[in-house]
Amino acid sequence: MAGRRTGPDLVALTVLAILSRGPRHAYDLHRFIVDTHKDYVTGLPRSLYHAVARLADDGHIAPVETSRAGRRPERTVYELTATGETELTHRLQTLLTTIGRDTTGFVAALSLMGGLPRETAASALRERAAALRTRVEGAKQTLADLTEHGVPRLPLLELEYEHSRYASELDWVERILADLHNGTIDWEVPLPPTTA
């Protein structure tokens, strides 16, 4: 897509995900982010308003109406467009399936994956689990090979840690997948009503 930027842009991702649940104005988006402790979103409120402007310029969101209540400033309500929905799906799937040292994007994607259909989210998590299994086995084999060749444990602690971290995350992702499969995660959680 022509407007696609590099990097996760977690503020814009959050805006897309919230708008996937229905039209909102920027103040509502800000309140939702604060009230639900989306701590990965930084630079509020300025970063939010910049993200809204970029997403509108890129055609991912569109204004629905502008209104004014009393002496309050004008508020423009935005909705997600079809290209915005495609962009949201692409960004969330990428963050859910990409394994890296920095987990901020993955945590953000988990927080927002309700913006995806349940099966799409589950498919992305299955892909992540498969990649984690490969990393767990690879780290385990490398540790065994290096130990067999007489490498002392101290220089292998980082690799031990990575093995443990990947194994722990794999266990957690598999439990979430089981919960998605058996329906113990409610997928249709309503957002709070918009503010006037």
C-alpha positions, 0 to 999 in steps of 0.5 A: 500500500502506498501509504504504509509506513515502516515500523509498528506505529503503535499509536496509529495501530491503536486508533485503527483497532478502536475504530474497528469497533465503531466510529469515535472522535479523538477525545474518545480515543484518548480516553479509551487509551488512558482508561484501558492502560494502553501504556505502550501508547506514548506522547499523548495526546499529541501523538494521538492527534498526529496519528489520526491526521496521518490515518485520515490522509492515508485514507485508513479512516474517514470523518463521519461528522463534526459537532460542537456541544456547548462551549467545547471545541469541535469534535470530528467523529471518524470511522474505519475505512475498508483500506483501514480495515485491511491495514489493521489486519496486516499490522496486527498479524505482523506483530502477532507473528513476529518474534523479536527481542523487543516484545512491545509490538507483540504486547500491543497486538495482544491488547488489540487483537479483538480488532481481528476476527477470532479465527484470524487472531488464532491463526496468527497465534498458531503461526507464532507458536510454530516459530516459537517451537522452532526457536525452543528446539534450536536453542536447546540443540545449540546449548547441547552442542556447545555443552558437549564441546566443552563450552562452560555454562557462564558464556551460555547463560544468555542462550539459556535465558533465550531458551527459557523465555521462548519456552515460557512464551510458547506455553502461554501462547498454547494456553491462549490458543486452547482458551480461544478454541474452547470459547473461554475468551469472550471475543465480543467485548463492547466498548464503553459508550462515546462521550458527548 
